[in-house]
């Protein structure tokens, strides 16, 4: 079992700065020449993209609603055992799950037996932080909370009060980030699709410099050294004759890393761009993931050859799975925020629109063809649809939701981003 530094970054609440500090640490450690493996608690596929760019390594989701404990343990071992440092970014507050603590960062930290670093928004707070720290340290004894990083700190003297609060409850003060408007992360709707304009590298280097200056990285690494068990390889049913084509470009890029890894185990994977390519590659299964089609409407609409290629593939009985942005692409049209409509592939009798944008998100689960599936819904668009749903989707607590799953011939589409990394073969869904 290799010794590595391994820890989970959590917080008292969302908005405390988990992602900012995680990205700064990832880039600072990369700059030190360390092989750093990022993970993300929960189903978020935007934070993982930030992790990728900051660290140079593919970030992996750890989610105890979408997958089993055995799966989470296995993929953590697989990736962490290859690294010098493993950093897991938590979700929401430390104990926030889909049902009390279920699926929370704390549950994952307990399962993987990794220490926790707590981020606290210290704005308008001084020694009172001790009471908060005492509660987080003692609320649940099955996790190992070892240190604290403070965010939005006003001055060195302000940090002095906060260090005293840590000493009072027996936790290590590992540093802080000062108030700094230059390290704000862009809108989650825009995400990284405008990276060329946003200049992410400059942003990451700025963060890394702040982290090196204000956070004791050496103490953090020494405090979190532990042994990571080597992975146990599980045999997977393989059909290398299965040709899988995955849409991957600026418009379609929301994909779980382990879904792609599973595709590579069960078939030969190729990639194509609905933006620039003229036809589909030869395929037995096509995957249209989510992304930002709304930012490339004219280019998608004008690529008639690709739209015709996808339409012919579907009409001839080809297997195709489309999620969120991929599902929107199969609509009659997509309208931008101003209501301008652009024609799309036209498989489903519905119109997608970005007008009156409103966030809709949450875990989803359903059964179809005697197969239980789980996934996550996250989008700002809406659909005006004449299509009926082929199954009833439920949220994490089993309450019915109005999210549709649609089918035309061998094409299945919906807003839900599915997680199938534990399935023997995703094609079973199309029976």
N, C-alpha and C positions, 0 to 999 in steps of 0.2 A: 504494500500500500504506500503510494507516494505521499510525502509531506508537502502540502501546499498551503498558501494562505487562502482561506475560503470564508466568506461572510455574506450576510444579507443586510442590505440597506433598507430600513423601514423608517416610519415617521409616526408622529402622533396623529396626523391627519393629512389628507390630500392638500396640495398647495404648500407643503413645507419645504420643498426643494429636493426631493429624492432624485428626480431625473437629472437636475442640474449637477448635483454633487456626484452622482454615479458617472455621468459623462466626463466630468472633470477628472475623476480618479482613473477612468478607463484610458483617457488620452495621456495623463501624466505617467501612468505605468507603462503604456506603450512607448512613450518617449524615453523611458528608462531601459528599454530593451526587453521588458518582461512579456511573456506570452500570457495574455489575459483573456479569460473566457467569461463573457457576459451571459446572464440569464435574466428572465423577466417573469415574476409571479403574475399569474392571470393570463387573460386572452389577448392582451394588447399587442397589436402588430405594428404600431407606429413607434413606440418606445424602442422596440427591438431594432428598428431601422436606424434610429439615433445611435444605439449601441454599436451596430455594425460599423458605422462611419467613424465613431470615436475610437474604437479598439482595433479595427482591422480584422475582427473575428465575427463569425455569424452568431448572433444572439439566439437563444433558445427559450421558448415558453415553458414554464412549469405550472401546470394548472390541474388542481385536484377536483374540479368539476368536469372538465373535458376528458380527463384520463384517470387511470387508476394510480394508486400509490406505487405499485410495482413499476409502472411505466415511468413515473416521475423519478423514482430512485434510479432506474436503469439509465435514463438519458442524462441525469445529472452525473452519474459515475462516468459515463462514456465521454462526456466533454470535459468535465473537471479534471479527470485523471491525466489529460493531455496538457494541462496548463500549469503555469507558475502561480497564477492568482485567479480565483473564481469570484466574481462579484454578481450577486443576485439582487436585482432591484425589486423591491416589494410593490404591493398594490394598495392604494388608499392608506388608511392607518394600519398599524401593526396587527390589530385584532379584528379588522373589518373583513368579513367574508360574505358569501351569498346567503348564508343562514347562520347568524351569530358568528362563530369563529370558523365555520366550515369553509375551506377554500382560501383562508386568510394567509397573509405572510407568516404569521406565527405558526400556523399549522404546517407550512412547508419547512420553516426553520426547525421545528420539532422533528418532522419526518426525516430530514436530511442531517440532523444533528450539526447544524452550522451556527456559529455565533451571530448575534444581531448587533448592528450599529444603528442607533436611533438618531434621526434628524429632528431637530426642534426649531420651529419658527420662533426666534427669540425677540422678535419685535415687541416692544412695550412689556418686556419681562426681564426680571433679574433673579434674585434669590428664590422667588416663588417657583422657579423651575424645579427646585428640589422636591416639592410636593408632587409635581407631575412625574418626575423621574421615579420617585418612590412608588407611585402607583403602577407605572409601566414595568418596573422591575419586579414587583411583588404580586401583581394581578394573576399571573400564570407562571408557575414555577418550573414548567417543563421546557422552557426555552432559556437560552443563555444570552442575556443582554449584557454586553461587555463594555460598550463605550458610546459616547455621544458626540455628535457634530452639530454645532449651532449654525443657523442661517439668519441672515438679515441682522447681523450684529452691528451696533452703532459705533463702537470704539473698542480699543484694547481694555480700557477700564470697565466697560460694559461686560466684556468677556471675563474679566476677573471675577465679577459677581457670579457669573454662570459656572465658572470652574469651582467656586466654593460650593455651589449647589450640587455639583457632581461629587465632590469630596464628601458631602454630608450623607450621601446615599451609597457610597462605595462604587462609583462608576468612573471610568476613565474619561476625562475631557480630551478629545482628540483634535480640537481645533474648531475653526469657524470660517464662514464666508461673510464678508462685510456687505452692507447694502451696496448694490451695484447694478444699475439699470442696464448695463451693457451685456449682461448675461441672461437676458430674458429669452426663453424658448419661443419660437414662432407658433402661430395658431395651429391647433391640432387638426383643423380641417385642411390647412395647406400642407401640414406635415413637411416632408422632405421633397415634395414634387417640384418646388421652386428652388432647389438647392444651389443652382448656379447663381441665382440672384442673391440668395441668402449667405453664400460663402461659409458653409458649415465648418470647413477646416479652420478658418480664422476664429470662428466662435469657439471651437473645441480647444484651440491653442490658448485662447484667452482664458478659458475656464481652467485648463491645466496649469497655467501660470499662477492663477489665484489659489488653486488647491495646493500647489507646491509651497506657496508662500505662507498660507494660513492654516493648513492642516498637517498634522504630524504623521506623514505617510509611513515612515519607518516604524513608529510605535503601533500604528494600525496593523501593519503586516505582521509584526512580531506577536501582537495580541491575538491574532486569528489563525495561527498555524495549526493545522490539524491533518489527520490522515484521511484520505479519500480512497475507498475501496475500488479496486479495478472492476470494470464492467464484466458481466456474464453475458456472452453472446447467445441470443435466443434465435433459433432457426425460424426463418420466415418462408412461407410458401412463395416460391418464385416462378414467374413465367416471363422469362426474358424475351419471349416472342411477342409480348404485349408492348405495343408502341404507344407511348404517352406523349402528347404534345401540350406544352404549358405556355400560355400567354405571359410574356414577361417584358415589359417596357415601362416608360414613364406613366402610362395610363393604367396599367394593370400590374400591381406589385405587392398586394397584401397577401402574403402567403406564410403559413406556419412552416418553419424550417424542418420540423420532423415529418410533416406531410410530404415535403419534397424528398426527404431521405427515404421515406417509405416507398414513394414512387420509384426511386432508383433501385430499391430492393426487388420490386415486383415486375419491373419492366425496363425498357430502354426509353430514356427521357430525352426529348428534344425541346427547344424553346423557339418561339416565334413572336413577332410583333404585329398586333392588329393595326398599329400606327403606320408602319413602313413596309411590311411584307405584302406580297400580292396574293399569296395563297397559303393554305394550311400545309404543313408537312404531312407526309403519310402517317396516319395515326389510327389506332383502335380506340383511343380515349383522348378527348380534348378537355383541358381544364382552363376555364376563364375565371381567374380570381378577381377579387375586388381591387380597388385602386382609385384613380382619379380620372375616370373618363370625362367628367364634366369640365375638366380643364383643357381637354383636347377635342372638343366636339367637332369642329370643322375638319380637322385632320382625319378623325375617325369616319365622319360622314362622307368625306370625299374619297376615301379609299374603297371604291366600289368593287374592285377585284377581290379584296379580302372579304368584304361583306358577302359577296356572291359565293365565294369559296366556302365560307362557314354555312351559309344557307343550303348549299348543295350537299355538304357533308351531313347536315341534320336531316334533310329531306330523304337522303339515301339510307337513313337508319343508323348513322354513326353515333357512338356514345359520347355525350358531352355533359359536363358538370359546370354550371355557372353560378358564381356567388357575388352578391351585392353589385359592384360595378360591372362585373361580367354579365349579370342578369339584366342590368340596365341597358347594356350594349345590345342585348337580344330583343329589346323593346322596339316598338315602331319608331319612337323618337325619344330624344333627351332634350329638355329645355334648360337653358342657362338661367341665372338669377333674374335676368331681365325678361324672361319669357320667350326668348328666341328659340325656336325648335329646330333640331337637326335630325335628319333621318338616320336610322340605325339599321340593324340586320332585319328586324321585323318578324321574328319568329313568334313572339307573344303579342296578343292584342292588348297592348297597354302603352301608356306614355309615362316616362320618367321626367321629373322636373326638380330643379334646384330652387325654384321660387319659394319664398317664405320658408327658408331653411330652418329646420328644427331637429335637434339631436334626438335619435332614438337608439337605445342600447340596452343590452342585457343578455344573459345566458339563454339559450334555447335548447330544447330537446324534443324528440318526436320518434315515432316508430313508423317505418315504411317497409313493406315487403318483409315483415317479421325481423327487421334489423333496427336496433336502437341506435340513434345518432344523437350527438351533442355538438353544439357550436355556440357562436356568439354573434349578436347583431349589433352593428355600430354604423350609423349613417345619418347624413343630414338631408338626403333627398327624400322624395315621396313618389308614389306610383298611383296613377289613375288606371285601374285595370279592370278588364272584363273577364279575366281568367279566374277559374276556381282553384282552390287549393286541393292537393291530393292527400293531405294529411293535416291533422290538428297539431300545431306546435304549442309547447308549454314553456313557461319560464322555469327558473331553477327550483322554485317551490311547488311546481306542478300546476300552476294556474294557467289556463288557456290564454294565448295571445293572438292577435290578428295577423301575425306574420305568415305570409303564404309560402308554400312550396309548390311549384308548378311543374308540370310535365307535358312535353310534346314529343311524341315518338320516343326516341331514346335520349332526349335532352331533359335534364332535371335542373331547375333554377330557382333561386330565392335569395332573400337578403342575408340568410344565415351563413356565416363562415364556418364550415364544418371541420371537425378534427377527426381524421381517420387513421392516424399513425399506429393505432393498435389493431386495426382491421387486417384480416388476412388478404382481402382483395376488395377494393372499393367498387369494382364492377358488379358485385353482388347486389348493390343498391338498385341496379337497372333491370332486375329480373322481371 
